[in-house]
Amino acid sequence: MIKFFRRIRQQLLDENKTGKYFKYAIGEIVLVVIGILIALQINNWNENRKNEIAEADYYCRILEDFERNEKLIDETAKIITHKIKLCKVLLLDLNNFPNNRSTILNDFVTALRQDVFVPSTITFDELTASGKLELLSDIKLKNRLIQHSTYLNNILNLLQENRNLITDRMDDFESISDFGLQDIAYLNRELDKEHLDLLPNNNWTNEPENPVFIKFQDNLVLFIGMLIRQKQHLSNLKMEIQEPIELLKNKKCN
């Protein structure tokens, strides 16, 4: 094609048709510019198409994360509800004399086992870390997702504070052996009789005036309160997550 145009220009020069040559040259330049503009337009169309596909994929993946988190909230709330029930029963058992310290402590460990709520934020984290958040053209939805991310981080911090308070209160006993930690099943199985004989074996669970009994009972009440608070945080999170889920569903993800 280039040789063809070159041949035409050379022919016009040979025939001394300078005016026609310049007109042809200008026409050729115009054709080249139009070709470049068409190529750029096609390239832009392809890029826009790729971005639209990527955007739709991100919406669907974020929706999957949100729906997964909604189920996780329900599952975690059930576990917490069960723990509250165990603590309430334990409070009654503690005040039902005589009781067995080993049974009390094993039930206590089961009730207060720390289960951390870890939501899935992989897709949104990927978007923000890679600088691709601008791919989301729906401004209302994008702002809502950013708002949710901030809210979620606040909830996670509150849940962590609750867990820290529970842990701190457990560390508040002056003597772990007096408390009877050695009576907890997994420790009791590991320690030999010669080890257990070296440790105190007081009966504080049957002594309501004992400082350990009073502190343990106080902690049980506190733990129930902290667990209730955790359920409230999760309930608030579940309500907050509904709007972005509906907005994402409107993107018709399959």
C-alpha positions as CSV (number, residue, x, y, z in Angstrom):
1,M,0.0,0.0,0.0
2,I,2.9,2.4,0.9
3,K,4.6,1.6,-2.5
4,F,1.3,2.2,-4.3
5,F,1.0,5.7,-2.8
6,R,4.7,6.4,-3.4
7,R,4.3,5.5,-7.0
8,I,1.3,7.9,-7.5
9,R,3.3,10.7,-5.9
10,Q,6.3,10.0,-8.1
11,Q,4.1,9.9,-11.2
12,L,2.6,13.4,-10.4
13,L,6.1,14.8,-9.9
14,D,7.3,13.3,-13.1
15,E,4.4,14.9,-15.0
16,N,5.2,18.2,-13.3
17,K,1.7,18.3,-11.8
18,T,2.8,20.1,-8.6
19,G,-0.7,21.4,-7.6
20,K,-2.2,18.0,-7.9
21,Y,0.8,16.6,-6.0
22,F,0.2,18.8,-3.0
23,K,-3.5,18.1,-3.0
24,Y,-2.8,14.4,-3.1
25,A,-0.2,14.7,-0.3
26,I,-2.7,16.6,1.9
27,G,-5.3,14.0,1.1
28,E,-2.9,11.2,2.0
29,I,-2.1,13.0,5.4
30,V,-5.8,13.3,6.1
31,L,-6.3,9.6,5.4
32,V,-3.4,8.7,7.7
33,V,-4.9,10.9,10.5
34,I,-8.3,9.4,10.1
35,G,-6.7,5.9,10.2
36,I,-4.9,6.8,13.4
37,L,-8.1,8.2,15.0
38,I,-10.0,5.1,14.0
39,A,-7.3,2.9,15.5
40,L,-7.3,4.9,18.7
41,Q,-11.1,4.7,18.9
42,I,-11.0,0.9,18.5
43,N,-8.3,0.7,21.1
44,N,-10.3,2.9,23.5
45,W,-13.4,0.7,22.8
46,N,-11.4,-2.4,23.6
47,E,-10.0,-0.9,26.8
48,N,-13.5,0.3,27.9
49,R,-14.9,-3.2,27.1
50,K,-12.1,-4.8,29.2
51,N,-12.8,-2.4,32.1
52,E,-16.5,-3.1,31.9
53,I,-15.9,-6.8,32.1
54,A,-13.4,-6.3,35.0
55,E,-15.9,-4.0,36.8
56,A,-18.7,-6.5,36.5
57,D,-16.4,-9.3,37.8
58,Y,-15.5,-7.2,40.8
59,Y,-19.1,-6.5,41.6
60,C,-19.9,-10.2,41.5
61,R,-16.9,-11.1,43.6
62,I,-17.7,-8.5,46.2
63,L,-21.3,-9.7,46.4
64,E,-20.0,-13.2,47.0
65,D,-17.8,-11.9,49.9
66,F,-20.7,-10.0,51.4
67,E,-23.1,-13.0,51.2
68,R,-20.3,-15.2,52.7
69,N,-19.9,-12.7,55.5
70,E,-23.7,-12.6,56.2
71,K,-23.7,-16.4,56.7
72,L,-20.6,-16.1,58.9
73,I,-22.3,-13.4,61.0
74,D,-25.3,-15.8,61.6
75,E,-23.0,-18.7,62.4
76,T,-20.9,-16.6,64.9
77,A,-24.0,-15.3,66.5
78,K,-25.2,-18.8,67.1
79,I,-22.0,-19.8,68.7
80,I,-22.1,-16.7,71.0
81,T,-25.8,-17.5,71.9
82,H,-24.6,-21.0,72.9
83,K,-21.8,-19.5,75.0
84,I,-24.2,-17.1,76.8
85,K,-26.4,-20.1,77.7
86,L,-23.4,-22.1,79.0
87,C,-22.3,-19.2,81.1
88,K,-25.8,-18.7,82.6
89,V,-25.9,-22.5,83.5
90,L,-22.4,-22.3,84.8
91,L,-23.4,-19.4,87.1
92,L,-26.2,-21.5,88.5
93,D,-23.9,-24.6,88.9
94,L,-21.3,-22.5,90.7
95,N,-23.8,-21.6,93.3
96,N,-25.2,-25.1,93.6
97,F,-23.3,-26.6,96.5
98,P,-21.5,-28.9,96.7
99,N,-20.0,-28.7,93.2
100,N,-16.9,-30.1,91.5
101,R,-14.1,-27.5,90.7
102,S,-12.9,-29.6,87.8
103,T,-16.4,-29.7,86.2
104,I,-16.9,-26.0,86.8
105,L,-13.5,-25.1,85.2
106,N,-13.9,-27.4,82.2
107,D,-17.4,-25.9,81.5
108,F,-15.9,-22.5,81.9
109,V,-13.1,-23.1,79.3
110,T,-15.7,-24.4,76.9
111,A,-17.9,-21.4,77.4
112,L,-15.1,-18.8,77.0
113,R,-13.2,-20.3,74.1
114,Q,-12.3,-17.4,71.9
115,D,-13.8,-17.7,68.4
116,V,-12.6,-14.8,66.2
117,F,-15.0,-13.3,63.6
118,V,-12.9,-13.0,60.4
119,P,-14.9,-11.6,57.5
120,S,-13.9,-12.0,53.9
121,T,-12.7,-8.7,52.4
122,I,-10.3,-10.2,49.8
123,T,-11.9,-8.5,46.7
124,F,-12.3,-5.0,48.1
125,D,-8.8,-5.2,49.6
126,E,-7.5,-6.2,46.2
127,L,-9.3,-3.3,44.6
128,T,-7.9,-0.7,47.0
129,A,-4.4,-2.2,47.1
130,S,-4.0,-2.3,43.3
131,G,-5.5,1.2,42.8
132,K,-8.3,-0.2,40.7
133,L,-11.1,1.2,42.8
134,E,-11.6,3.7,40.0
135,L,-12.9,0.9,37.8
136,L,-16.2,1.0,39.8
137,S,-18.2,3.5,37.8
138,D,-21.2,3.4,40.0
139,I,-20.3,6.3,42.4
140,K,-23.1,5.6,44.8
141,L,-22.2,1.9,45.2
142,K,-18.5,2.7,45.4
143,N,-19.0,5.2,48.2
144,R,-21.2,2.8,50.0
145,L,-18.6,0.0,49.8
146,I,-16.0,2.4,51.2
147,Q,-18.4,3.4,54.0
148,H,-19.0,-0.3,54.8
149,S,-15.3,-1.0,54.9
150,T,-14.8,1.7,57.5
151,Y,-17.8,0.5,59.5
152,L,-16.6,-3.1,59.4
153,N,-13.1,-2.1,60.7
154,N,-14.8,-0.3,63.6
155,I,-16.8,-3.4,64.4
156,L,-13.7,-5.6,64.3
157,N,-11.9,-3.3,66.6
158,L,-14.8,-3.3,69.1
159,L,-14.9,-7.2,69.0
160,Q,-11.2,-7.2,69.6
161,E,-11.6,-4.9,72.6
162,N,-14.2,-7.3,74.0
163,R,-11.9,-10.3,73.6
164,N,-9.0,-8.3,75.2
165,L,-11.1,-7.4,78.2
166,I,-12.1,-11.1,78.7
167,T,-8.4,-12.2,78.4
168,D,-7.3,-9.5,80.8
169,R,-9.8,-10.5,83.4
170,M,-8.7,-14.1,83.1
171,D,-5.1,-13.0,83.8
172,D,-6.3,-11.1,86.9
173,F,-6.1,-14.2,89.2
174,E,-3.0,-13.9,91.4
175,S,-2.3,-17.7,91.5
176,I,-3.2,-19.9,88.5
177,S,-2.6,-23.0,90.5
178,D,-4.9,-21.7,93.3
179,F,-7.4,-21.0,90.7
180,G,-7.2,-24.7,89.6
181,L,-6.1,-24.4,86.0
182,Q,-4.5,-27.9,86.5
183,D,-8.0,-29.3,86.8
184,I,-8.8,-28.4,83.2
185,A,-9.0,-31.6,81.2
186,Y,-6.2,-31.1,78.7
187,L,-3.8,-30.0,81.4
188,N,-4.9,-32.7,83.8
189,R,-4.3,-35.4,81.1
190,E,-0.8,-34.1,80.6
191,L,0.3,-33.7,84.2
192,D,1.4,-36.7,86.1
193,K,0.2,-37.4,89.7
194,E,3.6,-36.4,91.1
195,H,3.1,-33.0,89.4
196,L,-0.5,-32.6,90.6
197,D,0.5,-33.4,94.1
198,L,2.8,-30.4,94.2
199,L,-0.1,-28.0,93.4
200,P,-2.7,-26.5,95.7
201,N,-6.0,-28.3,95.9
202,N,-8.3,-25.8,97.6
203,N,-12.1,-25.9,97.2
204,W,-12.9,-22.3,96.4
205,T,-15.9,-23.2,94.1
206,N,-17.7,-24.3,97.3
207,E,-16.6,-21.3,99.4
208,P,-18.8,-18.3,98.4
209,E,-16.7,-16.0,100.6
210,N,-13.5,-17.0,99.0
211,P,-11.9,-14.1,97.0
212,V,-11.3,-16.4,94.1
213,F,-15.0,-17.5,94.1
214,I,-16.2,-13.8,94.2
215,K,-13.8,-12.8,91.4
216,F,-14.7,-15.8,89.3
217,Q,-18.5,-15.1,89.7
218,D,-18.0,-11.4,88.9
219,N,-16.0,-12.4,85.7
220,L,-18.8,-14.8,84.7
221,V,-21.3,-11.9,84.8
222,L,-18.9,-9.7,82.9
223,F,-18.3,-12.4,80.3
224,I,-22.1,-12.7,79.7
225,G,-22.3,-9.0,79.2
226,M,-19.4,-9.0,76.8
227,L,-20.9,-11.9,74.8
228,I,-24.2,-10.0,74.6
229,R,-22.3,-7.0,73.4
230,Q,-20.6,-9.1,70.7
231,K,-24.0,-10.3,69.5
232,Q,-25.2,-6.7,69.3
233,H,-22.1,-5.7,67.2
234,L,-22.8,-8.6,64.8
235,S,-26.5,-7.7,64.6
236,N,-25.6,-4.1,63.8
237,L,-23.2,-5.3,61.1
238,K,-25.8,-7.6,59.6
239,M,-28.2,-4.7,59.3
240,E,-25.5,-2.4,57.9
241,I,-24.6,-5.0,55.2
242,Q,-28.0,-5.3,53.7
243,E,-28.0,-2.1,51.6
244,P,-24.7,-2.8,49.8
245,I,-25.9,-6.4,49.2
246,E,-29.0,-5.1,47.5
247,L,-27.1,-2.5,45.5
248,L,-24.7,-5.3,44.3
249,K,-27.6,-7.6,43.5
250,N,-28.9,-4.9,41.1
251,K,-25.8,-5.6,39.1
252,K,-27.4,-8.9,38.1
253,C,-24.5,-11.2,39.1
254,N,-25.0,-14.8,38.2
